[in-house]
Amino acid sequence: MLASLHVGNYVLIDSLDIEFPGGLVIISGETGAGKSIILGALSLVLGSKADASMVGDHGETCVVEAVFNIADDDDVDALLEENDIEKDGSTLTIRRVVNRSGRSRSFINDCPVQQGVLATLSSRLVDIHSQHQTMMLSDGAFQLGILDHYAGNAGLLGECRECWSRLTSLRKELSDTEERLRRLADERDYNEARFRQLDEAHLQDGEVEELEIEQKQLANAEEIKESLYAVQEMFSPSGDGRHSVDSVLKESERLLGKVARFIPASSELAGRIESARLELDDILDEVASVNNNTEMSAERLQVVDERLSLLYELMKRHGVSDIASLIARRDELSAALYDSEALEGRKDELKRDIDAEENRYEDLSVRLHDARATKAPEFASAICDSLHFLELEKAVFDVEVVGAAPGPSGADAVRFLFSSVGKTPVDVAKCASGGELSRIMLSLKAMMARFTDMPTMMFDEIDTGVSGSAADRMGSMICRMGEDMQVFAITHLPQVAAKGGAHYLVKKENAVTSISRLSDEDRVREIARMLSGSVITEAAMANARELLQGEK
């Protein structure tokens, strides 16, 4: 239940701290006093949309904090645990802070949470009936939801929604798979030809660079060999009486060694000549090797040119600049060709899964339909009894369960049918007056309260359009609800205000809204005001006392 509410700088509320008891809580006040502002503050802390207009004139932020006393609730405990929120015994504190920009922050037990988490939690704590919620009587989802609550279909509904979600996901994946297969089929011949061409090319990374070097060597082989022969000739002349470089260096080394007896430094010079001679011998050997390995082959040059032309053409065709990219493209094409085979297998698997889920969904839908159809007459009869109690003695209320397009809640639609004069009932949205809609909604809410375990329910002028003894009976019904749960009733009717044990008055003074709990005498005066208007007469005071005395 809602234990206390703190509001700071919210619209016309400067500062407000108030505690609430269990049972039936009456809230009244003159038109324009700000009852809707109080309700708006509570709606804000429970997760409704925030905007900058909520921030009052006494600061840069507004703060609304609600403290709830909660009993053990597995759903609430699971939600807290899922979002790493510490449970504070049986107390739950929710706080909402809104700044001038309209941005808001939400906290549960001082832990920051997303607005969606707050709204989910709040749906387990409070059910708020706003002044315009009677419009929901024409909403099919609302009608179906109330019947399901009455029929105890929560478990079946959970299974059905999970099954529908899986079925929707599988169908989408199948559609995506079939579309991809269509694209692959359209491109298959083209991709297969491109892959075959790349595969038959036997691509090797770095091959182009090696071939380009070989091509240059082959194209210039004659010039290369002439140069290498010339080097060899200079090292070892074959004619004209010249000495080879090797013999010249050996003789120089011998002569330097000869004078070493007289000039010791010449020994070092002789050693250096020896080292140079050995190095030059190695160079000459390598020149000879290169010369011997340099091929002068027009046939090989043609092979290399043709290979390079093929590789250049493949790179151009596939829009790449190296062999590594061509290899990657070949592998992509291979994967695409293989992918179609894998996708065909996945398509068959998806069809089997969809068939299984469709069978399960159909079974769940049938079970839901049977449960709804079985409980609908009982539910309609209970609502009829409530309406008769609320002085619609000839009212007829019926619930029609009909087939509908499959969806998360099965394949049913529900229609609430009503007649206030005992005739054949028709769609409730087309025939009920405002007062009748209020009584129907209260009957439905009273029914929901028994089957949803909602700890707190708030009615914002649900008695609109009702007066006299019918209003008194609405008050009695609301009061009975307060025996099992906390009920807030915002009302203009004295017959309703006289019910319950706690009465709060909303006032506006100097453009500031406040709320306070009334003493017994102040409560008499407030109900007298509701009976007689701005001028409170003795007769109204006496009538108010009688109303209050009759409730004790």
Steps between C-alpha positions, in 0.01 A plus 500: 500500500601865455631607841612856427547753225751786482462764230736793453466783245253309283277737295301689769620289792783671686563228756285214618562210738209276582440150634216269404336212689370176353138440411282761328652848466266781388641806321276797430526871427341777303520499123839641399656443841761269351380144554624418149841646593530260793407213270746628239782502755423141592480401133839663442672305775341183363659545160284729286665733249680803643530847350633842599154640584498283814779705662359773723630852569707418808805327357658336199358155569189336632515188716227246569566211737259222595555242772317170475457226756511179299415142588693205357455506123704265281458722193620812686791309656601361160490848342713649778753218475514521121591870523743463793278697737540424869179421682450710814292262708130562430557861389539619144597861427449643152632845410473702180696819432418730206713799396422814299594335171234233553757224557422271790680249718336207678611317813376191683646463850757764395611287203478677159264320260361547152147637467384170350613308810315751718180465296520119515543503878225759548253282311535253789440768765220733392210495255387855421157554349502843337189704417515398135580132546137405434594549133699178538173309519501508120857373482520133402832439675361643826189282477703189420744575785223529761340173393840328510560631852166360608564166327842466660671477162831662604703180460342407165540858377868500593556177306299630205695826483832318517385259229376786281828685546700192395264436210531860381879482527516169311272628225713809456817293485338269242394800291852646518652160413270451200575852376873437531463170315311678221781751466761225502306303239482806275875549533604135521606441135685831492675437834581142409672612175698766685603254770606237246714755316677602821531144625653378174752784511672329798572834662804544724554802719803705384507332159464823300805659661711189429379480140566868438861455614541190282346679203751784524786253518378300200427810294852631566686169517740578208611831651537338841721218374720742300559707811574196713746360239674839497541494877644152489740604219625796699572277797669228289611629157524221242743670256725803417753404776310667787521343843195393692399701804568193715860464377567871540376493858702186583820659366431821692450302818830313444697820446356670808583193704859520368554854629331426830849423642583866453159667532283312752183690393517340156401169660161644593458631145578155365226356721247752377584417139444131583156579644407711195620223266279242677198733491552569130525125435160456664351784295638349179350160590158660557520696174577174320207329674257777407626490145455126477146521646385786284267342249459626148167335413237659278266215587528565875454874443180428311373278784575770758335772287187290456481421872538867593236600246257250654567623853475869397170428326358316803600781734339758271182294460457461875607854584799408717867592496679184622482121497411484871176688427428267206544201730261659752245558223534137388434384855195729525354354184572150629325580828202647314465187287529281808270735693210420271531133595517587871206738461291233334566280802413785737178569306386142542588515871305826541194353331506207740536734799218721373269202455573391857445852641181546296363177642593612852354847441176351365473277808558797734249714308236228525563461872475877548181512296344219702595670828358832382182350359449301821551798732328767289140423615610486865692825460205671328263382773729640773514839324121492460461445873725798571304719259172396660649593838591838352131559416505392139230243582418413139857500376615218278872442460644234276848398386546371148813302411559492124779394271764755400829523318769302687719706730695487826183441703361225280238513227206653690332836526263602778201731479319644801127527425261708710142611529370712786132417430508123469500483122744311279842635599722677247856632503543682831676797335195566282221500754617587855466848649776663703353389831445148372858482373624609843304224671614239247862606547472489879350151479789390276759660727349334805517170315865563400593588857399153610699321234820706450629532860557871433598656838377853417227633271420864431171628357495849355130600502378161383161615632464764227143512371357320804305648789253419775466148631699359206796711611454367853515146371812578295656629819404179679659291225819704517496473879473121480803498270685696768455211743750289300727765346591867511255705293521871421175663387515854360138610503253790488214295643421523874351149496840361398702740716315382811642152454831381638703605801748755355402819317749742340421847372678664207507881518649779295604818682701779336543281190662224709343154528514303825338187646428415862312238698174622650401468860156362576343847527677631191378196315142587595549852361654368175213257438254779585672718238465219250128480585414871496772682306697803610246604765496233769162485676406340827283256309801401289709453815229280650470302179878454491500366855222260411695375199811444709305346787332260259840369395611414852 
